[in-house]
Amino acid sequence: MISISLCLIVKNEEDTLGRCLSSVKGIADEIIIVDTGSTDATKQVAGEFTNRIEHFTWIDDFAAARNFAFSLATKSYIMWLDADDILKETDQQKLIALKKSLDPGVDSVSMEYHLAFDEFGNVTSKLRRNRIVKRERAFQWIGPVHEYLEVYGNIYHSDAAVTHSSIHHDSDRNLNIYEQRLAKGEIFSPRDLFYYANELKDHAKFEAAIRYYDKFLATGKGWIEDNVASCSRLADCYNELKETRNMVDSIFRSFHYDRPRPEFCCRLGYHFLQQADYKLAIYWYKQALSVDRNEENWGFENLACSTWLPNLQLCVCYDRIGEYETANEHNEKAAQFRPTDERILANRDYLNKRLGKNTNEEIVQS
């Protein structure tokens, strides 16, 4: 059975740290907390779970802090979490089983990262990350902000997941770090251009974000998932600026980097639905349902766009052209994913009446 050192870097995490560590208590063989300057009760909370609490002087470099934490590990494998991450009970059991069964020849274990949930508890946004790595490989973290763990070799894709459960965060921290680096005359790598554009977008600086997404894509050196994400976020920016043509062009731009993905198909479907071009809307929503999902997807994935959402919107489209039987079929397919959704229930009632007798009620769309 493998042994695991759990490493976290923290600052002012008194509200979340105990919840995080409680979810891995008894699973990690060693817990190492690296504090970067807390002024609250973070270290006291950490002390309830471990005596391995170290200090790291903050230098605006997340990779440096994480590499320091990794350097303190003593077990055969190292796992990393953030203080606002947790393992749900089912994932705790999967990780326990993984510890017992993992081939020691594995260099890294990837796990899904669940980022958002709907009101029914279904995962709506996720990605996959290298989460547990063999200590002797000495893999390093790269990048001062939005750091990544540079991993290679024999990678095992686990079905266990980490759940992000944030309460609060420093919304200006990363943007300030990037702007300080720019002020010093630093030349950004393609990855830095991408993440700086993300920070600009998140701060509603849409025109500046567009410039940096374009700079990133123009390098031709981006990871495919970042290229695709840039197209999506360019579309978001243009939508905020009411530039519809550029928004649609940004969606199609994503097709340069990969086949049409469900998220983009749904966006095109919605655009044409708003234009009352129901045939084109139907085409794109059907495309969203026809794309084979990749269970080992490393990029962000909005699961709604390949499951219930296009079915709900197809219900709308077919109703608008008077094909009520087909509209009902798609509404029932959406209900398989969200059986108590009020919109779907209202559609069912409406379509039952439509199929039985005339009515002037309107169907509900997303």
C-alpha positions in Angstrom: 0.0 0.0 0.0 1.3 3.5 -0.9 1.7 6.2 1.7 0.6 9.8 1.1 1.9 13.2 2.3 -0.8 15.8 1.9 0.6 19.3 1.2 -1.3 22.6 1.5 -0.3 26.2 1.2 -2.6 28.5 3.2 -3.2 32.1 4.3 -6.1 33.2 6.4 -8.1 30.0 5.8 -9.7 29.6 9.3 -13.1 29.3 7.8 -12.4 26.4 5.4 -9.2 24.6 6.5 -10.8 22.5 9.2 -13.5 21.3 6.8 -10.8 20.4 4.3 -8.5 18.5 6.7 -11.5 16.7 8.3 -12.3 15.2 4.9 -8.9 13.6 4.6 -8.2 12.7 8.2 -7.1 9.1 8.5 -6.4 8.9 4.8 -3.3 11.0 4.5 -0.3 9.5 6.3 1.3 13.0 6.8 -0.2 16.5 6.6 2.1 19.4 5.9 0.7 22.9 6.1 2.8 25.8 4.7 1.5 29.1 6.0 2.3 32.2 3.9 1.4 34.9 6.5 -1.9 34.2 8.2 -3.2 36.8 10.6 -6.3 34.8 11.7 -6.6 31.4 13.5 -5.4 29.3 10.5 -2.4 27.9 12.3 -4.5 27.0 15.3 -6.9 25.1 13.1 -4.1 23.4 11.4 -2.6 22.4 14.7 -5.7 20.3 15.5 -4.7 18.0 12.6 -0.9 18.1 12.4 2.3 19.4 14.0 3.9 19.8 10.5 3.2 23.6 10.2 5.8 25.6 8.4 6.2 29.2 7.4 7.0 30.5 3.9 7.7 34.2 3.3 5.3 35.2 0.5 7.1 36.4 -2.6 4.0 36.6 -5.0 4.9 33.2 -6.4 2.5 30.3 -5.8 4.8 27.8 -7.5 7.6 28.6 -5.1 5.3 28.1 -2.1 4.0 24.8 -3.4 7.5 23.5 -4.3 8.6 24.3 -0.8 5.7 22.4 0.6 6.5 19.4 -1.6 10.1 19.5 -0.5 9.0 18.8 3.1 7.1 15.6 2.2 8.5 12.2 3.4 6.0 9.7 2.1 6.1 7.8 -1.1 3.4 9.9 -2.8 2.4 13.6 -2.4 -1.2 14.9 -2.7 -2.1 18.5 -2.9 -5.3 20.4 -2.0 -6.4 23.9 -1.4 -8.0 24.9 1.8 -11.4 25.3 0.2 -11.3 21.8 -1.3 -12.9 18.7 0.3 -13.4 15.1 -0.4 -16.9 13.9 -0.2 -17.6 10.6 1.6 -17.8 8.5 -1.6 -14.5 10.0 -2.8 -12.9 9.3 0.6 -13.7 5.7 0.1 -12.4 5.7 -3.4 -9.1 7.2 -2.2 -8.8 4.7 0.5 -9.2 1.9 -2.0 -6.8 3.6 -4.4 -4.1 3.7 -1.6 -4.4 -0.1 -1.3 -4.4 -1.0 -5.0 -2.3 1.6 -6.7 0.6 0.1 -8.8 3.8 1.7 -7.4 5.0 2.1 -10.9 2.4 4.9 -11.4 4.0 8.4 -11.5 0.9 10.5 -11.1 -2.8 10.0 -10.3 -5.3 12.4 -11.9 -8.6 13.1 -10.3 -11.6 15.0 -11.4 -12.1 18.5 -9.9 -15.7 19.3 -9.3 -16.1 23.1 -9.5 -19.9 23.8 -9.5 -23.2 22.1 -8.9 -26.8 22.8 -9.7 -29.7 23.0 -7.3 -30.2 19.2 -7.5 -26.6 18.5 -6.5 -25.5 17.5 -10.0 -21.9 18.5 -11.1 -22.2 21.3 -13.7 -18.6 22.2 -14.2 -15.5 20.0 -13.8 -12.0 19.4 -15.1 -9.2 16.9 -14.4 -5.9 17.6 -12.6 -2.8 15.6 -11.6 -3.5 15.4 -7.9 -1.2 12.7 -6.4 2.4 12.3 -7.6 5.3 10.0 -6.7 7.7 11.9 -4.5 10.9 10.4 -5.9 10.1 11.9 -9.4 10.5 15.4 -7.9 7.9 17.0 -10.2 7.9 20.8 -10.0 5.3 23.5 -9.9 5.7 26.1 -12.6 4.4 29.7 -12.7 4.0 32.5 -10.1 0.2 32.7 -10.7 -2.2 29.9 -11.8 0.7 27.5 -11.3 0.7 24.0 -12.8 2.4 20.8 -11.8 4.7 19.6 -14.6 4.0 15.9 -14.8 5.0 13.1 -17.2 5.3 9.4 -17.3 2.8 6.7 -16.2 -0.4 8.6 -15.3 -3.4 6.8 -13.8 -6.8 8.3 -14.2 -8.8 7.8 -10.9 -12.5 7.9 -10.6 -12.2 9.7 -7.2 -12.9 13.5 -7.2 -12.0 16.6 -5.3 -14.8 19.0 -4.7 -14.2 22.8 -4.7 -16.3 24.4 -2.0 -15.2 28.1 -1.7 -16.5 30.5 0.8 -14.5 33.6 -0.1 -11.3 34.5 -2.0 -9.1 37.5 -2.6 -10.6 38.7 -5.9 -7.9 41.3 -6.7 -4.8 39.3 -5.6 -3.9 37.6 -8.9 -4.7 40.7 -11.1 -2.4 42.8 -8.9 0.4 40.3 -9.2 0.1 40.3 -13.0 0.0 44.0 -13.2 3.0 44.4 -11.0 4.9 42.0 -13.2 3.9 44.0 -16.3 5.0 47.2 -14.6 8.4 45.7 -14.2 8.7 45.1 -17.9 8.3 41.4 -17.7 7.5 39.6 -21.0 4.6 37.2 -20.4 4.6 33.7 -21.6 1.6 32.4 -23.6 0.2 30.9 -20.5 0.6 34.2 -18.6 -1.2 36.0 -21.4 -4.1 33.6 -21.1 -4.5 33.8 -17.4 -4.0 37.6 -17.3 -6.8 37.9 -19.9 -9.0 35.7 -17.6 -8.3 38.1 -14.7 -9.2 41.1 -16.8 -12.4 39.4 -17.9 -13.3 38.5 -14.4 -12.9 42.2 -13.4 -15.2 43.3 -16.3 -12.3 44.9 -18.2 -13.7 43.3 -21.4 -11.8 45.3 -24.0 -8.5 44.7 -22.4 -9.3 41.1 -22.0 -10.1 40.8 -25.7 -6.6 42.2 -26.5 -4.8 39.7 -24.3 -6.9 36.7 -25.5 -6.0 37.7 -29.1 -2.3 38.1 -28.1 -2.4 34.6 -26.5 -4.0 33.0 -29.5 -1.6 34.8 -31.9 1.4 33.1 -30.2 0.2 29.7 -31.6 1.8 28.1 -28.5 -1.2 27.6 -26.3 -2.5 24.3 -24.8 -5.5 23.2 -26.8 -7.8 23.6 -23.8 -6.7 27.1 -23.2 -7.1 27.9 -26.9 -10.7 26.7 -26.8 -11.4 28.4 -23.5 -10.1 31.7 -24.9 -12.6 31.5 -27.8 -15.4 30.9 -25.3 -14.3 33.8 -23.1 -13.8 36.1 -26.1 -17.5 35.3 -27.0 -18.4 36.3 -23.4 -16.6 39.6 -23.7 -18.1 40.5 -27.0 -21.5 39.5 -25.6 -21.0 41.9 -22.7 -20.1 44.6 -25.2 -23.2 43.9 -27.3 -21.0 43.0 -30.3 -23.1 40.0 -31.6 -21.2 39.4 -34.8 -17.9 39.2 -33.0 -19.4 37.0 -30.4 -20.6 34.5 -33.0 -17.3 34.7 -34.8 -15.5 33.8 -31.6 -17.6 30.7 -31.2 -16.7 29.5 -34.7 -13.1 30.4 -34.0 -13.0 27.6 -31.5 -13.4 25.1 -34.4 -9.9 25.9 -35.5 -8.6 24.1 -32.4 -11.0 21.2 -32.0 -14.2 19.7 -33.2 -17.4 21.6 -32.2 -17.9 21.1 -28.5 -21.3 20.9 -26.8 -20.8 24.3 -25.0 -20.2 26.1 -28.3 -23.0 24.2 -30.1 -25.5 25.3 -27.3 -24.3 28.9 -27.7 -24.9 28.8 -31.4 -28.3 27.1 -30.8 -29.3 29.9 -28.4 -28.2 32.6 -30.8 -30.3 31.2 -33.6 -33.2 30.6 -31.3 -33.1 34.2 -30.3 -33.2 35.1 -34.0 -36.2 32.8 -34.5 -34.2 30.7 -36.9 -35.5 27.5 -35.5 -34.1 25.1 -38.1 -30.5 26.3 -37.4 -31.1 26.3 -33.7 -32.3 22.7 -33.9 -29.3 21.8 -35.9 -26.8 23.1 -33.3 -28.7 21.8 -30.3 -28.7 18.3 -31.9 -24.9 18.7 -32.6 -24.5 19.4 -28.8 -26.1 16.0 -28.1 -24.2 14.1 -30.8 -20.7 14.9 -29.6 -19.0 12.0 -27.7 -18.0 13.1 -24.3 -14.4 12.4 -23.2 -14.4 11.1 -19.6 -10.7 11.9 -19.3 -11.2 15.6 -20.4 -8.6 17.8 -18.9 -10.3 21.1 -19.7 -13.4 22.7 -18.2 -16.6 20.9 -19.1 -20.1 22.2 -18.7 -22.1 19.0 -18.3 -25.4 20.7 -18.9 -24.6 21.4 -22.5 -24.3 17.7 -23.4 -27.3 16.5 -21.3 -30.5 18.3 -20.3 -30.0 21.8 -21.7 -30.0 21.0 -25.4 -33.0 18.7 -24.9 -34.9 21.5 -23.1 -34.1 24.0 -25.8 -35.0 21.5 -28.6 -38.4 21.1 -26.8 -38.8 24.9 -27.3 -37.7 24.9 -30.9 -40.0 22.0 -31.9 -42.9 23.7 -30.1 -42.3 26.9 -32.1 -42.6 25.0 -35.4 -45.6 23.1 -34.2 -44.0 19.6 -33.9 -45.4 18.9 -30.4 -44.7 15.2 -30.3 -41.0 15.8 -30.9 -41.0 18.7 -28.4 -42.5 16.3 -25.8 -39.8 13.7 -26.5 -37.0 16.1 -25.8 -38.7 17.5 -22.7 -38.9 14.0 -21.3 -35.2 13.4 -22.2 -34.4 16.6 -20.2 -36.5 15.2 -17.3 -34.2 12.2 -17.1 -31.5 14.6 -15.7 -33.7 17.0 -13.8 -37.0 15.3 -12.9 -38.2 18.0 -10.6 -37.2 21.0 -12.6 -40.2 23.4 -12.6 -39.6 24.4 -16.2 -39.7 20.8 -17.4 -42.8 20.0 -15.3 -44.5 23.1 -16.7 -43.6 22.0 -20.3 -45.0 18.6 -19.6 -48.3 20.0 -18.5 -48.4 22.4 -21.5 -47.5 19.7 -24.0 -50.1 17.3 -22.6 -52.7 19.9 -23.3 -51.3 20.7 -26.7 -51.4 17.0 -27.7 -54.9 16.6 -26.3 -56.5 19.9 -27.1 -55.8 23.4 -28.3 -54.2 25.9 -25.8 -52.7 29.3 -26.0 -50.2 28.7 -23.2 -46.5 29.2 -24.1 -43.7 26.7 -23.4 -40.9 27.5 -21.0 -37.4 27.8 -22.3 -34.1 28.0 -20.5 
